[in-house]
Amino acid sequence: MPRGNKAPSQRQLRVGEEVRHAIANVIERGEFRDPDLVGRGITVTEVRVSPDLHNATVFVTPLGGGDSAPLLAGLKRAKAFLRHEIARAVELRVVPDLWFQADTTFDEAGRIDRLLRSPEVQRDLDSDAEGLDSGADDGE
């Protein structure tokens, strides 16, 4: 989230989405020469643009999971190429500087799902459900 917990403007959201689409199209075409990127499935999950539109954080994850460190290194090396392609695809006064970051939301969602399915949580849910059932019988 931006500084001060201020929500992004509509312009930031629109530019971020256009940049995300442009990067995704370049990745789909597979025009990379970098060995860490050639033949890799990459998902661009989100692009957050700074309020002045000069910087963009690109959240990526390898398709199907796996180690994202080589992927991030390859994207960092391909940053100039990607900025050039964004400039061709999206009409902007200034093409934002790109910063790449691994998207961990899928990992976090999986961790929360495992926690919710754990025996301890299931036991607590079952005991809460029994308490509600017995409470309903007392009120009648």
C-alpha positions as CSV (number, residue, x, y, z in Angstrom):
1,M,0.0,0.0,0.0
2,P,1.3,3.5,-0.7
3,R,2.7,5.7,2.0
4,G,0.2,7.0,4.5
5,N,-2.2,4.1,3.7
6,K,-3.7,6.3,1.0
7,A,-5.5,4.3,-1.7
8,P,-4.1,4.5,-5.2
9,S,-5.9,6.9,-7.5
10,Q,-7.9,5.8,-10.5
11,R,-5.0,7.0,-12.8
12,Q,-2.5,4.9,-10.9
13,L,-4.7,1.8,-11.2
14,R,-5.3,2.4,-14.9
15,V,-1.7,2.9,-15.7
16,G,-0.7,-0.1,-13.6
17,E,-3.2,-2.3,-15.4
18,E,-2.0,-1.1,-18.8
19,V,1.6,-1.7,-17.9
20,R,0.7,-5.2,-16.6
21,H,-0.9,-6.0,-19.9
22,A,2.0,-4.7,-21.9
23,I,4.5,-6.8,-19.8
24,A,2.3,-9.9,-20.0
25,N,2.1,-9.5,-23.8
26,V,5.9,-9.3,-24.1
27,I,6.3,-12.4,-21.9
28,E,3.6,-14.3,-23.9
29,R,5.5,-13.6,-27.1
30,G,8.7,-15.0,-25.5
31,E,11.1,-12.5,-27.0
32,F,13.7,-12.9,-24.2
33,R,17.2,-14.0,-24.8
34,D,18.0,-14.3,-21.1
35,P,18.5,-18.0,-20.1
36,D,16.6,-17.5,-16.8
37,L,13.5,-16.3,-18.8
38,V,13.5,-18.4,-22.0
39,G,10.8,-21.0,-22.0
40,R,9.6,-20.0,-18.5
41,G,6.0,-19.5,-17.7
42,I,5.7,-16.2,-15.8
43,T,2.5,-14.7,-14.4
44,V,2.4,-10.9,-13.8
45,T,-0.1,-10.7,-11.0
46,E,-0.1,-6.9,-10.3
47,V,1.7,-3.7,-11.1
48,R,1.6,-0.9,-8.5
49,V,2.5,2.5,-9.9
50,S,3.8,5.4,-7.7
51,P,1.6,8.5,-7.5
52,D,4.0,10.4,-9.8
53,L,3.9,7.5,-12.3
54,H,7.7,7.3,-12.4
55,N,8.1,4.0,-10.6
56,A,6.3,0.7,-10.9
57,T,6.6,-2.4,-8.8
58,V,5.8,-5.5,-10.9
59,F,4.7,-8.5,-8.9
60,V,5.5,-11.8,-10.6
61,T,5.3,-15.5,-9.9
62,P,6.6,-18.5,-11.8
63,L,3.8,-20.4,-13.5
64,G,3.2,-23.6,-11.6
65,G,5.3,-22.3,-8.6
66,G,9.0,-22.8,-7.9
67,D,11.9,-20.7,-7.1
68,S,11.4,-17.1,-8.2
69,A,15.0,-15.8,-7.5
70,P,16.4,-16.7,-11.0
71,L,13.2,-15.3,-12.5
72,L,13.6,-12.0,-10.7
73,A,17.3,-11.8,-11.7
74,G,16.4,-12.4,-15.4
75,L,13.6,-9.7,-15.3
76,K,16.0,-7.2,-13.7
77,R,18.5,-7.8,-16.6
78,A,15.6,-7.4,-19.1
79,K,14.3,-4.2,-17.5
80,A,15.5,-1.9,-20.3
81,F,14.0,-4.2,-23.0
82,L,10.7,-4.3,-21.1
83,R,10.6,-0.5,-20.6
84,H,11.2,-0.1,-24.4
85,E,8.3,-2.4,-25.1
86,I,6.0,-0.6,-22.6
87,A,6.9,2.7,-24.3
88,R,5.8,1.2,-27.7
89,A,2.6,-0.3,-26.3
90,V,1.3,2.2,-23.8
91,E,1.0,6.0,-24.4
92,L,2.7,7.6,-21.4
93,R,4.6,10.8,-20.9
94,V,7.2,9.0,-18.9
95,V,7.7,5.2,-18.9
96,P,8.0,4.1,-15.2
97,D,11.2,2.6,-13.9
98,L,10.4,-1.1,-13.2
99,W,11.1,-2.9,-10.0
100,F,10.4,-6.6,-9.8
101,Q,9.1,-8.4,-6.7
102,A,8.0,-12.0,-6.1
103,D,4.3,-12.3,-5.4
104,T,3.7,-14.3,-2.3
105,T,-0.1,-14.0,-2.1
106,F,-0.6,-17.5,-3.5
107,D,1.8,-19.0,-1.0
108,E,0.1,-17.1,1.8
109,A,-3.3,-18.3,0.7
110,G,-2.1,-21.8,0.7
111,R,-0.7,-21.4,4.2
112,I,-4.0,-20.1,5.5
113,D,-5.9,-22.9,3.8
114,R,-3.6,-25.5,5.4
115,L,-4.1,-23.8,8.8
116,L,-7.9,-23.8,8.3
117,R,-7.8,-27.5,7.5
118,S,-5.6,-28.4,10.4
119,P,-7.0,-30.8,13.1
120,E,-6.8,-28.1,15.8
121,V,-8.9,-25.7,13.9
122,Q,-11.4,-28.3,12.8
123,R,-11.8,-29.4,16.5
124,D,-12.4,-25.8,17.5
125,L,-15.0,-25.3,14.7
126,D,-16.7,-28.5,15.7
127,S,-16.9,-27.5,19.3
128,D,-18.3,-24.1,18.3
129,A,-20.9,-25.7,16.2
130,E,-22.0,-28.0,19.0
131,G,-22.2,-25.0,21.3
132,L,-24.5,-23.2,18.8
133,D,-26.7,-26.3,18.5
134,S,-27.1,-26.7,22.2
135,G,-27.8,-23.0,22.7
136,A,-30.6,-23.2,20.1
137,D,-32.3,-26.0,22.1
138,D,-32.2,-24.0,25.3
139,G,-34.0,-21.1,23.9
140,E,-37.0,-23.0,22.7
